[in-house]
Amino acid sequence: MKTIDQETFLFLKGIKQNNNRDWFAENKDRYDSARLDMINFITSLIQEIAVIDLNIPPFLEGKKCLFRIYRDVRFSKNKAPYKTWFAAGISKNPRKLQGPEYYLHIEPGNNFFGIGYWRPEKNHLHAIRQEIDYNTDEFLTVLEDAQLTKKDLEREDSLKRAPKGYDPDHPHIDLIKLKSYLVSFKIDDNLFHDGSALAYIKQKVAEVYPFKVFLERAIS
């Protein structure tokens, strides 16, 4: 099975300790090798996901899904020029989809794989909330079948009050208050080195795929 080389993780550790343009220039060859390593892994991952999710083109190129390592610092107080991780968005429209997708985050000690819709646009967010309101039991069953609970949904984005049009006493108002609908799974560094990460992620995709289908149906 495809692995991610330990040198890729060492490069990321290096850039975290030396996040400046001089160090990056001196280690450009290491970056190029790490980037190619990531592209190859993402390409293999796409092929595995496409077996389950027929919306994902099996011959989608990994490089089209990989996000740039360069940070946009124009409006940020943090002026560090580089991200300290590699990330990829996988969908039928590579990393640019306005809809549910898959997200891979590679960062030493903080790797994770996400499935769902991060910060939907206004109309999509309204549609998802409405679908959950109308079909709450189905949504909870989808989570249960994936061995998930409401608490497994991303909670960072959540309203303090019920959105307009919803009763604050709704029995599942906590679901309707969410501003993102996604789940994520931590992955140990060693799984990427020993070749078992692809199988683990594929298993999670199979388990959580009905959750993605529910979100896609809501915005269709």
C-alpha positions as a printed NumPy array, in Angstrom:
array([[  0.   ,   0.   ,   0.   ],
       [  1.109,   3.588,  -0.63 ],
       [  2.956,   5.32 ,   2.198],
       [  4.04 ,   8.852,   3.002],
       [  7.797,   8.99 ,   3.436],
       [  9.196,   9.921,   6.836],
       [ 11.277,  12.587,   5.105],
       [  8.036,  14.389,   4.215],
       [  7.191,  14.566,   7.915],
       [ 10.735,  15.711,   8.726],
       [ 10.403,  18.506,   6.171],
       [  7.171,  19.675,   7.833],
       [  8.801,  19.585,  11.246],
       [ 11.663,  21.634,   9.799],
       [  9.45 ,  24.314,   8.331],
       [  7.539,  24.604,  11.609],
       [ 10.822,  25.41 ,  13.364],
       [ 12.158,  27.614,  10.545],
       [  9.183,  29.313,   8.94 ],
       [ 11.073,  31.828,   6.844],
       [ 11.944,  32.309,   3.175],
       [ 15.685,  31.772,   3.609],
       [ 15.244,  28.321,   5.131],
       [ 12.639,  27.393,   2.526],
       [ 14.954,  28.431,  -0.317],
       [ 17.775,  26.361,   1.147],
       [ 15.448,  23.358,   1.419],
       [ 13.544,  23.787,  -1.847],
       [ 14.646,  20.349,  -3.095],
       [ 13.246,  18.762,   0.074],
       [  9.982,  20.62 ,  -0.46 ],
       [  9.755,  19.448,  -4.08 ],
       [ 10.298,  15.835,  -2.989],
       [  7.748,  16.12 ,  -0.162],
       [  5.193,  17.709,  -2.489],
       [  5.616,  14.902,  -5.039],
       [  5.302,  12.342,  -2.244],
       [  2.015,  13.944,  -1.188],
       [  0.702,  14.09 ,  -4.762],
       [  1.382,  10.374,  -5.208],
       [ -0.355,   9.52 ,  -1.938],
       [ -3.376,  11.692,  -2.739],
       [ -3.671,  10.103,  -6.187],
       [ -3.753,   6.653,  -4.574],
       [ -6.294,   7.871,  -2.024],
       [ -8.557,   9.233,  -4.774],
       [ -8.595,   5.827,  -6.444],
       [ -9.625,   4.173,  -3.178],
       [-12.376,   6.707,  -2.466],
       [-13.705,   6.449,  -6.035],
       [-14.51 ,   2.774,  -5.457],
       [-17.093,   3.861,  -2.87 ],
       [-18.106,   7.343,  -4.002],
       [-18.902,   7.273,  -7.716],
       [-18.989,  11.091,  -7.79 ],
       [-15.21 ,  11.103,  -7.43 ],
       [-13.426,  10.659, -10.794],
       [-10.971,   7.735, -10.317],
       [ -8.38 ,   9.334, -12.575],
       [ -8.452,  12.719, -10.831],
       [ -4.885,  13.971, -10.417],
       [ -3.62 ,  14.401,  -6.877],
       [ -1.865,  17.662,  -7.748],
       [ -5.225,  19.271,  -8.55 ],
       [ -6.428,  18.499,  -5.03 ],
       [ -3.332,  19.599,  -3.105],
       [ -3.508,  23.049,  -1.526],
       [ -0.596,  25.473,  -1.833],
       [  1.87 ,  25.575,   1.029],
       [  2.195,  29.35 ,   0.686],
       [  0.084,  31.36 ,   3.139],
       [ -1.906,  34.459,   2.192],
       [ -0.656,  36.871,   4.852],
       [ -2.202,  40.072,   3.481],
       [ -4.908,  40.291,   6.147],
       [ -3.298,  38.181,   8.866],
       [ -1.35 ,  39.241,  11.948],
       [  0.624,  36.025,  11.549],
       [  3.126,  36.825,   8.81 ],
       [  4.746,  33.366,   8.659],
       [  4.981,  32.75 ,   4.883],
       [  4.322,  28.992,   4.858],
       [  1.821,  26.512,   6.191],
       [  3.297,  23.816,   8.416],
       [  1.154,  21.09 ,   6.917],
       [  0.055,  19.617,   3.595],
       [ -3.654,  19.48 ,   2.84 ],
       [ -5.904,  18.291,   0.041],
       [ -9.553,  18.753,  -0.84 ],
       [-11.018,  15.844,  -2.8  ],
       [-14.276,  16.23 ,  -4.705],
       [-15.672,  16.051,  -8.226],
       [-14.312,  19.581,  -8.638],
       [-10.939,  18.897,  -6.93 ],
       [-10.374,  21.358,  -4.072],
       [-12.805,  24.048,  -5.291],
       [-16.212,  22.441,  -4.733],
       [-19.014,  24.334,  -3.033],
       [-20.428,  21.235,  -1.407],
       [-19.592,  18.161,   0.679],
       [-16.076,  16.851,   0.093],
       [-13.171,  14.93 ,   1.61 ],
       [-10.264,  16.674,   3.295],
       [ -6.829,  15.262,   4.135],
       [ -4.546,  17.098,   6.563],
       [ -0.947,  15.959,   7.022],
       [  0.891,  17.55 ,   9.94 ],
       [  3.24 ,  15.644,  12.27 ],
       [  1.268,  14.694,  15.372],
       [ -1.942,  16.25 ,  14.024],
       [ -3.031,  14.287,  10.937],
       [ -6.728,  13.927,  10.232],
       [ -9.211,  13.049,   7.507],
       [-12.505,  14.928,   7.225],
       [-15.791,  14.238,   5.468],
       [-18.566,  16.793,   5.076],
       [-19.234,  20.444,   4.277],
       [-17.168,  23.168,   5.932],
       [-18.952,  26.505,   6.232],
       [-21.616,  26.07 ,   3.53 ],
       [-22.718,  29.116,   1.571],
       [-25.921,  30.735,   2.834],
       [-28.41 ,  28.883,   0.617],
       [-26.729,  25.527,   1.175],
       [-26.603,  26.074,   4.93 ],
       [-30.316,  26.882,   4.984],
       [-31.096,  23.777,   2.917],
       [-29.067,  21.475,   5.177],
       [-30.695,  22.828,   8.318],
       [-34.11 ,  22.429,   6.732],
       [-33.379,  18.843,   5.704],
       [-32.221,  17.975,   9.223],
       [-35.334,  19.631,  10.669],
       [-37.656,  17.691,   8.338],
       [-35.805,  14.382,   8.58 ],
       [-34.158,  14.417,  11.996],
       [-34.685,  10.717,  12.646],
       [-33.095,   9.788,   9.318],
       [-30.105,  12.035,  10.014],
       [-29.572,  10.538,  13.466],
       [-29.811,   7.047,  11.975],
       [-27.177,   7.965,   9.381],
       [-24.871,   9.023,  12.211],
       [-25.644,   5.923,  14.269],
       [-24.986,   3.592,  11.33 ],
       [-21.588,   5.251,  10.92 ],
       [-20.932,   4.651,  14.64 ],
       [-21.12 ,   8.384,  15.257],
       [-23.154,  10.604,  17.548],
       [-24.097,  14.269,  17.393],
       [-21.055,  15.017,  19.537],
       [-18.769,  13.757,  16.747],
       [-19.84 ,  16.586,  14.439],
       [-17.497,  19.57 ,  14.209],
       [-18.548,  21.976,  16.978],
       [-16.144,  24.845,  16.376],
       [-18.683,  26.589,  14.132],
       [-21.947,  26.936,  16.02 ],
       [-24.425,  29.737,  16.635],
       [-25.115,  30.845,  20.192],
       [-28.792,  31.378,  19.385],
       [-31.276,  29.488,  17.246],
       [-31.222,  30.677,  13.613],
       [-34.165,  32.721,  12.39 ],
       [-37.277,  30.612,  11.882],
       [-36.343,  27.856,  14.336],
       [-37.751,  27.285,  17.813],
       [-35.028,  27.61 ,  20.477],
       [-36.719,  24.662,  22.21 ],
       [-36.386,  22.4  ,  19.177],
       [-35.224,  19.012,  20.597],
       [-32.23 ,  19.009,  18.247],
       [-31.527,  22.723,  18.019],
       [-27.848,  21.917,  18.639],
       [-27.733,  20.34 ,  15.166],
       [-29.492,  23.261,  13.53 ],
       [-27.162,  25.808,  15.16 ],
       [-24.127,  24.313,  13.453],
       [-22.415,  26.36 ,  10.746],
       [-20.41 ,  23.413,   9.393],
       [-21.487,  19.816,   8.92 ],
       [-18.49 ,  17.545,   8.996],
       [-16.753,  14.797,  10.907],
       [-13.037,  14.097,  11.137],
       [-10.781,  11.267,  12.246],
       [ -7.312,  11.539,  13.738],
       [ -4.626,   9.404,  12.093],
       [ -1.349,   8.472,  13.768],
       [  1.861,   9.32 ,  11.884],
       [  2.899,   5.66 ,  11.847],
       [ -0.139,   4.623,   9.794],
       [  1.188,   6.723,   6.923],
       [  4.645,   5.221,   7.244],
       [  3.63 ,   1.541,   7.459],
       [  1.143,   1.687,   4.574],
       [ -2.07 ,   1.11 ,   6.541],
       [ -3.472,   4.667,   6.323],
       [ -5.162,   4.128,   2.945],
       [ -7.117,   1.12 ,   4.204],
       [ -8.098,   2.975,   7.375],
       [ -9.332,   6.024,   5.452],
       [-11.202,   3.861,   2.93 ],
       [-12.994,   2.133,   5.802],
       [-14.026,   5.496,   7.254],
       [-15.27 ,   6.693,   3.861],
       [-17.43 ,   3.568,   3.556],
       [-18.872,   4.078,   7.043],
       [-19.574,   7.805,   6.687],
       [-20.524,   7.955,   2.997],
       [-24.313,   8.007,   3.755],
       [-23.689,  11.168,   5.811],
       [-22.166,  12.82 ,   2.743],
       [-25.091,  11.602,   0.615],
       [-27.554,  13.16 ,   3.092],
       [-25.806,  16.544,   2.763],
       [-25.668,  16.28 ,  -1.037],
       [-29.36 ,  15.488,  -1.198],
       [-30.152,  18.468,   1.013],
       [-28.497,  20.957,  -1.34 ],
       [-29.528,  19.309,  -4.606]])
